[in-house]
Amino acid sequence: MDDDPIAAFPVDDVRRVAVMQWAARLPGAAARSVHIQVGTVAGGGWYVRHRGFGLREYADRHAAWRAVRGLMTYHDGRWEQVDVDAAPFATVCGPDGSRVLYDTHDDECLHSYWGRRQEQIWASYLDAINGGAVLRCTETHAFLDGQIELVRYEDPYDGTERYAVSTARETGVDWRVVDHAGLAAADDEYEESVRSNADDELPYRSSDVPDASVRRRSSSPAGLRILDSGVIVAEDDLDTYNDMYHLPYRNRWPLNADESPVPPGAVGPMSAEPRDWGPSATDVRDVTPASMRDEGAMPRVNALALAVLPDGRQLLATGHDDIATVWNVRTGARVRDVSGHTEWILSVRVAVLSDGAPVLATGGKDGQARAWSVRDGDPLVEIPAHEWPVNALSWALLPGRVPMLVTGSDDATVVVWDAENRAIIRKLTMGTPGLQLVWSTASAVLADGRLCVVAGVVPEGVAPVQVWDATNGCRLHELTMGPGDWRWERPAVAVATLADRSYRVAATAGDEVRVWDGHTGRVIRTLAMPQPGAGDVALAALPDLRTVVAATIGRHTRVWEVESGVLLAELDHADTSPTPVVDLAVLPDDGLLLAAGGASVPPRLVQLDVRW
């Protein structure tokens, strides 16, 4: 054919008179036929109408007849002349200019009548719709993982602006796409689709239709579990699923609690500006138990982490060689020793699950990340996280979900894992594998339920501090340190959320400590350490919208109240550690517990009581 038959679709703005019509039965469809109609146009000319390709006008009957013959070659089947009838064309193209482009469960759509060009044409429309502007959106229940969207796009064949309503209530099961020439009609179609697909038992996760039933944190139907990998399995089959895919399943992890001290809502900028007044005094007490001061009892450590349990007990986790130990801070007693890595343990973190049970995570030079029960020492999960060392890890406890483990490695990636099934939830690339490495990582759940991940990256060539929305997989900020010689140092990072929905990011590198407002990326404080070098940083949020940052480099550890910049405490360890580590925890009475140590310095425990 000389002319593309898809270049125009029916717009009945002039009077047309049908002359002849043909039909061919489509293969495999007992009651479905494709129709072609030819006729005259008032004022001169001819038109050809096809059930799938629409209508186009021609200057004379010879051109129209060539178009008819060309269209017939797109379909298998025998063509027969039939009575002139407009009804077959109206099933997919409405009198208002609407078109049913695609329907999984109904053959009466344009897609069904495109013959041999079916997939080529649909791919063109799909690309155009996917590249269009989403004007309205409704997310279906997490169990269904679908959505209903209103999209403005450009028709790939005639360039006109169209408005498509895409309804996929359940991904991979149903899909219907209808488009309109005008926004008002598309709006009505969108809202009707949202209302007609509503289900009180499986409410929408989100919707912009006011009367739609919405429950943002969708729960699974009784007896079913939605894994964070997207797989849906019956609760009774969960063990079988893990066995089938060789996933160690030694413990059924409880879902994190839905309750939060901060009601769900958007993340906002900080409400407390830096101020020029600080605490009146700080009581600093060394609370290291006598048994932990014994050189033989307390080893030098590669990593440490603090945890405060719901009953007020305080735990210290340490990693040294291939062994991790959990200590009772008040008594200095060893609570648990665990061993399973084939090389050094480089990172440790403790999380308290919704049932009150503490779990220990360890990351090793062997590329493994592991989780252990603190109560009995049993291994809970082993994750072959990276082919390179796991330099850093953190826990992510998103409301209503299974705990997640965040790992960072020399391969320049940070990976978010489903701790129960070892499934990758999100993989974030910080730089070029082999050139940059992730030395430190921290995570926090923001007020709107998104997971924020912060990474410290070396060496020079990328931003040393990267802040990511790990829920959506997008980078929020690339933060830099000062002009000092930090570029080949190993930046350490921390993150903490505040009660006003804001959050803070801290980092140390060289001889500098910086704290940023996570919402805006603006620097709140820049603080100085006595000497440059590799170090560690920790951040704690107090209930009155103040934050405290602790940093350790070499033999020095300093603690500041961020909003005023006041130095709260300074420790001299009397020895220079090549890998100093530090952590902070808020106690039930709003006091602070500080732990600091290193490869050549046993950990010290210090309590800070800040008076205002």
SEFINU-191077 format. One record per residue (C-alpha): residue number from 0; residue in one letter; x, y, z. Coordinates in steps of 0.05 Angstrom, whole numbers, m for minus. Example, Ala and Ser with C-alpha at 12.3 -4.5 7.8 and 13.67 -1.06 7.14 Angstrom:
2
- pos; code; px; py; pz
- 0; A; 246; m90; 156
- 1; S; 273; m21; 143
REM end
This chain:
612
- pos; code; px; py; pz
- 0; M; 0; 0; 0
- 1; D; 22; 70; m15
- 2; D; m15; 99; 46
- 3; D; m12; 80; 119
- 4; P; m83; 60; 138
- 5; I; m73; 80; 210
- 6; A; m61; 153; 196
- 7; A; m132; 176; 214
- 8; F; m187; 152; 260
- 9; P; m262; 166; 254
- 10; V; m285; 237; 266
- 11; D; m356; 244; 239
- 12; D; m353; 318; 223
- 13; V; m380; 310; 151
- 14; R; m436; 269; 120
- 15; R; m414; 202; 92
- 16; V; m455; 151; 52
- 17; A; m435; 77; 55
- 18; V; m432; 41; m12
- 19; M; m403; m29; 2
- 20; Q; m379; m71; 60
- 21; W; m339; m135; 68
- 22; A; m328; m182; 127
- 23; A; m279; m239; 142
- 24; R; m285; m288; 199
- 25; L; m223; m284; 243
- 26; P; m185; m349; 256
- 27; G; m200; m381; 323
- 28; A; m259; m335; 339
- 29; A; m328; m366; 328
- 30; A; m367; m301; 329
- 31; R; m317; m247; 312
- 32; S; m308; m216; 243
- 33; V; m266; m159; 216
- 34; H; m304; m109; 172
- 35; I; m284; m60; 118
- 36; Q; m332; m8; 92
- 37; V; m324; 40; 33
- 38; G; m367; 100; 15
- 39; T; m372; 171; m11
- 40; V; m360; 236; 24
- 41; A; m407; 296; 14
- 42; G; m373; 347; m29
- 43; G; m329; 296; m64
- 44; G; m281; 240; m47
- 45; W; m286; 171; m17
- 46; Y; m273; 141; 51
- 47; V; m251; 72; 76
- 48; R; m269; 49; 147
- 49; H; m235; m11; 179
- 50; R; m258; m42; 245
- 51; G; m188; m38; 275
- 52; F; m152; 17; 236
- 53; G; m208; 68; 235
- 54; L; m228; 115; 178
- 55; R; m190; 151; 124
- 56; E; m211; 193; 65
- 57; Y; m185; 189; m7
- 58; A; m189; 234; m68
- 59; D; m222; 183; m114
- 60; R; m251; 113; m115
- 61; H; m188; 82; m145
- 62; A; m146; 103; m86
- 63; A; m200; 79; m39
- 64; W; m203; 11; m73
- 65; R; m127; 3; m68
- 66; A; m133; 18; 7
- 67; V; m188; m35; 14
- 68; R; m146; m88; m21
- 69; G; m86; m70; 21
- 70; L; m125; m75; 86
- 71; M; m152; m144; 66
- 72; T; m81; m171; 62
- 73; Y; m70; m157; 136
- 74; H; m118; m213; 155
- 75; D; m125; m288; 142
- 76; G; m193; m313; 122
- 77; R; m242; m308; 65
- 78; W; m272; m240; 49
- 79; E; m346; m236; 32
- 80; Q; m390; m178; 14
- 81; V; m443; m164; 68
- 82; D; m499; m114; 79
- 83; V; m477; m44; 97
- 84; D; m480; m38; 174
- 85; A; m446; 13; 220
- 86; A; m457; m29; 283
- 87; P; m392; m70; 279
- 88; F; m350; m7; 278
- 89; A; m384; 23; 339
- 90; T; m363; m34; 386
- 91; V; m292; m8; 392
- 92; C; m298; 65; 370
- 93; G; m353; 104; 405
- 94; P; m392; 163; 374
- 95; D; m357; 209; 424
- 96; G; m288; 191; 395
- 97; S; m269; 141; 449
- 98; R; m231; 78; 431
- 99; V; m221; 12; 466
- 100; L; m148; 1; 450
- 101; Y; m137; m63; 491
- 102; D; m176; m110; 535
- 103; T; m149; m175; 565
- 104; H; m218; m206; 573
- 105; D; m257; m177; 514
- 106; D; m240; m186; 440
- 107; E; m280; m123; 423
- 108; C; m220; m77; 422
- 109; L; m177; m47; 368
- 110; H; m119; m93; 386
- 111; S; m160; m154; 364
- 112; Y; m171; m125; 294
- 113; W; m100; m105; 276
- 114; G; m84; m170; 241
- 115; R; m12; m184; 224
- 116; R; 9; m115; 251
- 117; Q; m22; m128; 318
- 118; E; 41; m130; 361
- 119; Q; 77; m75; 323
- 120; I; 19; m26; 330
- 121; W; 6; m43; 403
- 122; A; 80; m33; 419
- 123; S; 76; 37; 389
- 124; Y; 16; 55; 431
- 125; L; 46; 25; 493
- 126; D; 110; 65; 485
- 127; A; 70; 129; 474
- 128; I; 26; 117; 536
- 129; N; 85; 97; 580
- 130; G; 120; 161; 558
- 131; G; 60; 204; 571
- 132; A; 42; 246; 632
- 133; V; 4; 211; 688
- 134; L; m52; 258; 709
- 135; R; m88; 214; 759
- 136; C; m70; 148; 793
- 137; T; m102; 96; 840
- 138; E; m60; 39; 869
- 139; T; m97; m26; 882
- 140; H; m86; m71; 942
- 141; A; m15; m96; 952
- 142; F; m41; m167; 942
- 143; L; m63; m147; 871
- 144; D; m5; m98; 857
- 145; G; m43; m62; 802
- 146; Q; m63; 9; 786
- 147; I; m114; 52; 749
- 148; E; m84; 112; 713
- 149; L; m105; 171; 671
- 150; V; m49; 188; 622
- 151; R; m43; 245; 572
- 152; Y; m4; 221; 511
- 153; E; 8; 235; 437
- 154; D; m22; 186; 387
- 155; P; 38; 153; 353
- 156; Y; 3; 153; 285
- 157; D; m32; 219; 276
- 158; G; 2; 261; 331
- 159; T; m63; 283; 365
- 160; E; m66; 291; 440
- 161; R; m106; 235; 472
- 162; Y; m125; 215; 543
- 163; A; m118; 141; 561
- 164; V; m150; 107; 621
- 165; S; m109; 45; 637
- 166; T; m142; m4; 686
- 167; A; m100; m62; 713
- 168; R; m134; m82; 777
- 169; E; m88; m142; 785
- 170; T; m20; m143; 751
- 171; G; m14; m197; 698
- 172; V; m88; m217; 702
- 173; D; m131; m161; 674
- 174; W; m117; m99; 633
- 175; R; m162; m52; 595
- 176; V; m141; 12; 560
- 177; V; m192; 62; 534
- 178; D; m174; 130; 506
- 179; H; m212; 194; 493
- 180; A; m204; 257; 452
- 181; G; m222; 302; 511
- 182; L; m201; 305; 584
- 183; A; m271; 312; 613
- 184; A; m294; 245; 584
- 185; A; m230; 211; 605
- 186; D; m239; 239; 676
- 187; D; m308; 208; 679
- 188; E; m282; 142; 652
- 189; Y; m225; 141; 704
- 190; E; m271; 154; 763
- 191; E; m321; 103; 739
- 192; S; m266; 51; 733
- 193; V; m241; 66; 804
- 194; R; m311; 60; 833
- 195; S; m330; m3; 795
- 196; N; m266; m39; 815
- 197; A; m269; m21; 889
- 198; D; m269; m78; 938
- 199; D; m278; m68; 1013
- 200; E; m240; m132; 1028
- 201; L; m181; m110; 985
- 202; P; m182; m34; 991
- 203; Y; m139; 11; 949
- 204; R; m71; 31; 975
- 205; S; m81; 102; 949
- 206; S; m130; 140; 905
- 207; D; m148; 211; 886
- 208; V; m222; 194; 880
- 209; P; m253; 222; 945
- 210; D; m304; 166; 958
- 211; A; m256; 108; 943
- 212; S; m241; 60; 1000
- 213; V; m167; 68; 1017
- 214; R; m123; 33; 1068
- 215; R; m52; 55; 1055
- 216; R; m19; m3; 1092
- 217; S; m52; m61; 1056
- 218; S; m55; m125; 1096
- 219; S; m54; m194; 1064
- 220; P; m119; m234; 1059
- 221; A; m125; m288; 1112
- 222; G; m79; m346; 1100
- 223; L; m36; m311; 1047
- 224; R; 31; m276; 1053
- 225; I; 58; m224; 1005
- 226; L; 134; m230; 1006
- 227; D; 174; m166; 996
- 228; S; 200; m197; 931
- 229; G; 127; m193; 906
- 230; V; 115; m268; 909
- 231; I; 48; m288; 940
- 232; V; 46; m354; 977
- 233; A; m1; m388; 1026
- 234; E; 22; m384; 1098
- 235; D; 21; m461; 1101
- 236; D; 66; m465; 1040
- 237; L; 119; m415; 1063
- 238; D; 166; m469; 1089
- 239; T; 159; m508; 1024
- 240; Y; 173; m444; 984
- 241; N; 237; m431; 1022
- 242; D; 259; m504; 1015
- 243; M; 244; m503; 941
- 244; Y; 288; m442; 929
- 245; H; 342; m464; 979
- 246; L; 326; m407; 1027
- 247; P; 345; m422; 1099
- 248; Y; 281; m417; 1139
- 249; R; 296; m427; 1212
- 250; N; 252; m374; 1242
- 251; R; 185; m343; 1223
- 252; W; 200; m269; 1227
- 253; P; 145; m226; 1258
- 254; L; 118; m167; 1219
- 255; N; 142; m100; 1245
- 256; A; 90; m61; 1285
- 257; D; 45; m13; 1248
- 258; E; 44; 36; 1306
- 259; S; 92; 94; 1304
- 260; P; 104; 152; 1352
- 261; V; 98; 197; 1291
- 262; P; 31; 192; 1254
- 263; P; 39; 176; 1180
- 264; G; 49; 238; 1138
- 265; A; 95; 273; 1090
- 266; V; 168; 286; 1108
- 267; G; 177; 360; 1122
- 268; P; 234; 408; 1133
- 269; M; 262; 415; 1203
- 270; S; 222; 459; 1250
- 271; A; 280; 478; 1296
- 272; E; 333; 524; 1268
- 273; P; 404; 522; 1297
- 274; R; 404; 563; 1361
- 275; D; 457; 600; 1400
- 276; W; 438; 571; 1468
- 277; G; 453; 501; 1490
- 278; P; 451; 457; 1552
- 279; S; 471; 488; 1618
- 280; A; 513; 428; 1637
- 281; T; 527; 355; 1620
- 282; D; 542; 301; 1671
- 283; V; 591; 252; 1639
- 284; R; 602; 184; 1674
- 285; D; 644; 126; 1653
- 286; V; 598; 66; 1663
- 287; T; 643; 12; 1633
- 288; P; 632; m50; 1678
- 289; A; 694; m73; 1716
- 290; S; 692; m141; 1681
- 291; M; 696; m106; 1613
- 292; R; 757; m66; 1635
- 293; D; 797; m130; 1641
- 294; E; 845; m132; 1583
- 295; G; 835; m207; 1575
- 296; A; 759; m204; 1577
- 297; M; 746; m149; 1528
- 298; P; 779; m156; 1460
- 299; R; 796; m101; 1412
- 300; V; 740; m94; 1362
- 301; N; 728; m80; 1288
- 302; A; 655; m60; 1299
- 303; L; 606; m44; 1354
- 304; A; 533; m25; 1363
- 305; L; 487; m7; 1421
- 306; A; 415; m27; 1431
- 307; V; 364; m9; 1485
- 308; L; 309; m61; 1496
- 309; P; 237; m44; 1513
- 310; D; 248; m63; 1586
- 311; G; 307; m15; 1591
- 312; R; 363; m66; 1586
- 313; Q; 423; m43; 1546
- 314; L; 463; m87; 1500
- 315; L; 530; m76; 1467
- 316; A; 548; m118; 1406
- 317; T; 620; m123; 1384
- 318; G; 655; m156; 1325
- 319; H; 727; m180; 1330
- 320; D; 761; m229; 1283
- 321; D; 707; m278; 1261
- 322; I; 667; m275; 1326
- 323; A; 612; m228; 1348
- 324; T; 594; m219; 1422
- 325; V; 533; m189; 1455
- 326; W; 546; m158; 1524
- 327; N; 501; m136; 1581
- 328; V; 521; m64; 1590
- 329; R; 501; m60; 1664
- 330; T; 535; m123; 1687
- 331; G; 589; m132; 1635
- 332; A; 569; m205; 1626
- 333; R; 574; m239; 1559
- 334; V; 503; m252; 1535
- 335; R; 521; m289; 1472
- 336; D; 579; m307; 1426
- 337; V; 565; m325; 1353
- 338; S; 612; m348; 1299
- 339; G; 600; m367; 1227
- 340; H; 640; m321; 1182
- 341; T; 702; m348; 1148
- 342; E; 738; m281; 1154
- 343; W; 735; m218; 1197
- 344; I; 670; m188; 1220
- 345; L; 669; m116; 1195
- 346; S; 600; m92; 1219
- 347; V; 548; m109; 1272
- 348; R; 478; m83; 1286
- 349; V; 423; m102; 1335
- 350; A; 348; m95; 1321
- 351; V; 290; m107; 1368
- 352; L; 232; m143; 1333
- 353; S; 159; m129; 1345
- 354; D; 154; m188; 1393
- 355; G; 210; m158; 1435
- 356; A; 264; m207; 1412
- 357; P; 332; m176; 1397
- 358; V; 368; m201; 1335
- 359; L; 441; m189; 1316
- 360; A; 465; m177; 1245
- 361; T; 537; m186; 1225
- 362; G; 572; m168; 1160
- 363; G; 638; m200; 1142
- 364; K; 699; m194; 1098
- 365; D; 675; m259; 1066
- 366; G; 617; m221; 1032
- 367; Q; 565; m254; 1077
- 368; A; 511; m220; 1119
- 369; R; 482; m261; 1176
- 370; A; 428; m254; 1228
- 371; W; 428; m288; 1296
- 372; S; 379; m296; 1354
- 373; V; 409; m260; 1414
- 374; R; 367; m303; 1462
- 375; D; 394; m371; 1441
- 376; G; 449; m357; 1390
- 377; D; 414; m394; 1334
- 378; P; 430; m371; 1263
- 379; L; 367; m342; 1231
- 380; V; 389; m327; 1160
- 381; E; 453; m326; 1118
- 382; I; 454; m280; 1058
- 383; P; 509; m283; 1005
- 384; A; 503; m208; 1001
- 385; H; 563; m188; 958
- 386; E; 624; m217; 924
- 387; W; 664; m164; 961
- 388; P; 669; m150; 1036
- 389; V; 606; m126; 1072
- 390; N; 636; m63; 1103
- 391; A; 572; m38; 1134
- 392; L; 500; m59; 1148
- 393; S; 438; m33; 1184
- 394; W; 368; m56; 1200
- 395; A; 306; m26; 1167
- 396; L; 240; m38; 1204
- 397; L; 186; m12; 1158
- 398; P; 116; m13; 1190
- 399; G; 76; m76; 1177
- 400; R; 131; m112; 1139
- 401; V; 184; m165; 1152
- 402; P; 250; m135; 1177
- 403; M; 299; m115; 1122
- 404; L; 374; m116; 1124
- 405; V; 415; m63; 1088
- 406; T; 486; m81; 1065
- 407; G; 542; m39; 1034
- 408; S; 604; m66; 1001
- 409; D; 667; m54; 961
- 410; D; 627; m67; 897
- 411; A; 599; 4; 902
- 412; T; 529; m20; 918
- 413; V; 480; m17; 976
- 414; V; 428; m74; 976
- 415; V; 363; m77; 1015
- 416; W; 345; m150; 1032
- 417; D; 283; m186; 1057
- 418; A; 314; m217; 1119
- 419; E; 263; m274; 1119
- 420; N; 271; m298; 1047
- 421; R; 339; m269; 1025
- 422; A; 304; m233; 968
- 423; I; 332; m168; 941
- 424; I; 283; m111; 952
- 425; R; 327; m56; 923
- 426; K; 398; m50; 896
- 427; L; 428; 19; 895
- 428; T; 492; 35; 856
- 429; M; 536; 89; 888
- 430; G; 593; 90; 838
- 431; T; 635; 45; 793
- 432; P; 647; m25; 820
- 433; G; 722; m35; 832
- 434; L; 735; 40; 833
- 435; Q; 690; 63; 890
- 436; L; 670; 26; 953
- 437; V; 615; 35; 1004
- 438; W; 650; 42; 1070
- 439; S; 591; 61; 1114
- 440; T; 515; 57; 1110
- 441; A; 456; 77; 1153
- 442; S; 381; 73; 1145
- 443; A; 318; 103; 1174
- 444; V; 243; 99; 1162
- 445; L; 216; 168; 1145
- 446; A; 150; 196; 1169
- 447; D; 115; 179; 1103
- 448; G; 137; 106; 1107
- 449; R; 193; 110; 1056
- 450; L; 261; 78; 1071
- 451; C; 319; 127; 1071
- 452; V; 388; 98; 1060
- 453; V; 452; 138; 1069
- 454; A; 520; 114; 1044
- 455; G; 591; 138; 1055
- 456; V; 631; 126; 990
- 457; V; 706; 128; 974
- 458; P; 751; 146; 940
- 459; E; 748; 211; 901
- 460; G; 704; 212; 839
- 461; V; 634; 211; 869
- 462; A; 598; 249; 925
- 463; P; 624; 220; 991
- 464; V; 555; 223; 1024
- 465; Q; 495; 198; 983
- 466; V; 423; 199; 1009
- 467; W; 373; 153; 974
- 468; D; 299; 140; 975
- 469; A; 307; 64; 975
- 470; T; 232; 53; 969
- 471; N; 229; 85; 901
- 472; G; 302; 75; 882
- 473; C; 319; 148; 871
- 474; R; 377; 190; 897
- 475; L; 355; 248; 941
- 476; H; 420; 285; 956
- 477; E; 494; 282; 939
- 478; L; 529; 315; 998
- 479; T; 601; 338; 1001
- 480; M; 649; 351; 1058
- 481; G; 693; 413; 1067
- 482; P; 757; 432; 1030
- 483; G; 802; 391; 1075
- 484; D; 842; 330; 1053
- 485; W; 786; 280; 1062
- 486; R; 782; 252; 992
- 487; W; 819; 187; 1007
- 488; E; 792; 179; 1077
- 489; R; 734; 132; 1091
- 490; P; 671; 173; 1105
- 491; A; 626; 146; 1160
- 492; V; 551; 164; 1159
- 493; A; 491; 163; 1205
- 494; V; 417; 183; 1199
- 495; A; 362; 196; 1250
- 496; T; 289; 217; 1247
- 497; L; 257; 270; 1291
- 498; A; 187; 277; 1321
- 499; D; 170; 335; 1274
- 500; R; 174; 289; 1213
- 501; S; 243; 315; 1193
- 502; Y; 308; 277; 1192
- 503; R; 382; 290; 1199
- 504; V; 443; 262; 1163
- 505; A; 513; 262; 1194
- 506; A; 581; 245; 1166
- 507; T; 654; 249; 1186
- 508; A; 716; 248; 1142
- 509; G; 785; 278; 1149
- 510; D; 781; 322; 1211
- 511; E; 709; 346; 1199
- 512; V; 640; 326; 1223
- 513; R; 579; 353; 1186
- 514; V; 504; 348; 1200
- 515; W; 452; 364; 1146
- 516; D; 376; 373; 1145
- 517; G; 357; 310; 1105
- 518; H; 296; 343; 1074
- 519; T; 332; 402; 1042
- 520; G; 405; 378; 1042
- 521; R; 425; 443; 1078
- 522; V; 484; 441; 1126
- 523; I; 463; 452; 1198
- 524; R; 530; 446; 1232
- 525; T; 603; 436; 1214
- 526; L; 645; 412; 1272
- 527; A; 721; 399; 1279
- 528; M; 760; 340; 1305
- 529; P; 831; 348; 1335
- 530; Q; 864; 307; 1281
- 531; P; 848; 280; 1211
- 532; G; 839; 207; 1193
- 533; A; 788; 152; 1183
- 534; G; 735; 150; 1237
- 535; D; 663; 135; 1255
- 536; V; 601; 176; 1270
- 537; A; 535; 165; 1307
- 538; L; 471; 206; 1312
- 539; A; 415; 206; 1364
- 540; A; 349; 245; 1365
- 541; L; 321; 272; 1430
- 542; P; 246; 281; 1442
- 543; D; 251; 358; 1442
- 544; L; 273; 362; 1369
- 545; R; 347; 364; 1386
- 546; T; 400; 318; 1359
- 547; V; 467; 295; 1387
- 548; V; 525; 273; 1343
- 549; A; 586; 233; 1365
- 550; A; 649; 222; 1325
- 551; T; 714; 186; 1337
- 552; I; 779; 193; 1299
- 553; G; 844; 163; 1323
- 554; R; 849; 170; 1399
- 555; H; 794; 224; 1404
- 556; T; 719; 219; 1412
- 557; R; 676; 281; 1415
- 558; V; 601; 290; 1427
- 559; W; 561; 353; 1408
- 560; E; 490; 379; 1414
- 561; V; 477; 396; 1341
- 562; E; 427; 453; 1346
- 563; S; 473; 496; 1389
- 564; G; 539; 466; 1369
- 565; V; 558; 458; 1443
- 566; L; 611; 405; 1459
- 567; L; 580; 357; 1509
- 568; A; 638; 309; 1521
- 569; E; 709; 294; 1498
- 570; L; 746; 229; 1509
- 571; D; 820; 214; 1499
- 572; H; 833; 140; 1491
- 573; A; 908; 148; 1501
- 574; D; 922; 106; 1440
- 575; T; 911; 114; 1366
- 576; S; 865; 63; 1335
- 577; P; 869; 51; 1260
- 578; T; 795; 32; 1257
- 579; P; 758; 71; 1312
- 580; V; 683; 58; 1320
- 581; V; 628; 93; 1359
- 582; D; 553; 88; 1373
- 583; L; 500; 127; 1411
- 584; A; 435; 105; 1442
- 585; V; 379; 144; 1477
- 586; L; 361; 116; 1546
- 587; P; 289; 113; 1573
- 588; D; 303; 174; 1617
- 589; D; 328; 213; 1556
- 590; G; 400; 205; 1577
- 591; L; 451; 182; 1526
- 592; L; 495; 121; 1525
- 593; L; 560; 126; 1485
- 594; A; 605; 68; 1464
- 595; A; 673; 79; 1432
- 596; G; 731; 33; 1417
- 597; G; 774; 5; 1362
- 598; A; 825; m47; 1339
- 599; S; 876; m23; 1390
- 600; V; 828; 6; 1442
- 601; P; 778; m36; 1482
- 602; P; 707; m6; 1482
- 603; R; 689; 47; 1534
- 604; L; 618; 60; 1556
- 605; V; 599; 130; 1578
- 606; Q; 532; 158; 1601
- 607; L; 514; 230; 1587
- 608; D; 459; 266; 1624
- 609; V; 446; 333; 1591
- 610; R; 415; 388; 1634
- 611; W; 381; 449; 1603
REM end
